Amino acid sequence: MTRATSSILFRTALAYLVITVLNITVFVLLVFENQIDLISQNAVLSSLNAGTAIKYSLDAFAADRKPLDAAAFQRISDMAMKAGVLRTTVFGEDGKVLFRSGAAPDPEAPAADTATPDEFTAINAAILKRDFEAKLFSHSIDMPGRTVELYLPFAYAGDRTAVAEVTMPMQDIARQLGYLYRQCAIIALLILALHSAFVLIVTRVLIRPLRSLLTATEKMSRGILEVSVPVLREDEIGQLARAFNEMSVALQRMRQEARESNPLTGLPGNLTIARRIDERLQSGAAIAVLYCDLDNFKAFNDAYGFSKGDEAILYTRDCLRKSFDELDIRDGFIGHEGGDDFIAITGFDTWEPCVRRFMGLFDGGVSLLYSEADRANGFLESVDRKGRHQRFPLMTVSVAVVTNQWRSYTRHEEIAGTAAELKKLAKKAEGTSGSRFAIDRRKDAGETLPAEVSGKQE
């Protein structure tokens, strides 16, 4: 099965075509049958009027009590011709042909001396209707031959009965059938036009937008993310197109961030971090940017090696993520500048519980990265940058919190400058143990008020 024949459009169009043809056929047949019945009834009524006149003339034989001789048959033939009868046949009660005149249905067929089984049945029916229902005659319709067969029972020579079969033409049947054919054709064309208009509307309103979405989706599946579809309406299709365009923008951003992400942590890198900070600042929202830096990381990395150092970096990332998840900070952002430096963005209302939860998680499990001896000692011995043996405490984290709640910032570089000052204050804070944070509450850069430093008090 090809792609074209397996598409929902093809199958829907095929099913709709079948339904349309069936609809037209059934409707036209109903109209045709109904009109044929009316035409037949009109033709029968016209024929019955003539048949009634012939019947009363035949009943004159019963009054005269004369036998059916050549003169009587000639009289019947003349009377039938005046009434427009095509042919006349007189049967006896036993079905024997007593008289026949007019053109035969099949000139090449030999004339029968007795009635056919169908004619014999019609003869008996006409006699029974006369005797028990007081009907003047019975009739049958021959639509292919466009004639009406009248069976007229009459008495002659006293108590004997004969039945005259007269074949009457359906008057004006050709013209009426022509009208009927034209009427059915017009109805079929109107139904076809209505269905065609419906198909055009569905194609324009539904199929074309879906095809545009399909084409754009196929491009996106090939890695071409810079695609969009026009949003022309506000209905469900328009909402779908708008959602698709938003998804395209989000995927472009995700791809860009993936290219710029840190290979170790998978978090967005410097370019993405700068762009996100600038976007938040330009939106005018009150935010807090958290600059997180590990303390004593170099000593740990030198003592345990790069593999354990990477483990410490990943541990820090996981603590940040867990703090955001536990507080359900859905609009937050976490990035990795490189090394042991992380940056997170939150709303101003959530920065403090987020920072405190992050420090609590970090301090609660960081000792597990050390050996049992170092964990028991609470420090590790290593060589500093000058080659001297020193004792280094277990790693902690210093967090610099920069917010635009009290002080206006326009670019990420301004925030980074303030964060550098705060990290120094946090690292040099006295009277605290474990991780700590510093937040700048100054209202402008000219103030010299000290920043607030908080952590575990010794």
Protein Blocks (a to p, Z undefined) as FASTA:
>chain_A
ZZklmpmklmmmmmmmmmmmmmmmmmmmmmmmmmmmmmmmmmmmmmmmmmmmmmmmmmmm
mmnopacdfklmmmmmmmmmmnopabdcdddfkopafbdedjdfblmbccdfbdcfklmm
mmmmmmmmmmmnopabdcdddfknopacddddddeehjaccddddddddehklmmmmmmm
mmmmmmmmmmmmmmmmmmmmmmmmmmmmmmmmmmmmmmmmnopabbcdddfbfbfklmmm
mmmmmmmmmmmmmmmmmmmpcfklopacfklmmmmmmmmmmnopacdddddddehklmmm
mmnojklmmmmmmmmmmmmmmmmmmnopakbccddfbhjbccddddfklmmmmmmmmmmm
mmmmmmmmpcfklmmnopacdddfkopacdddddddddddddfklbccfbfklmmmmmmm
mmmmmmmpghiacjdddddfbfbfkbccdcddddddZZ
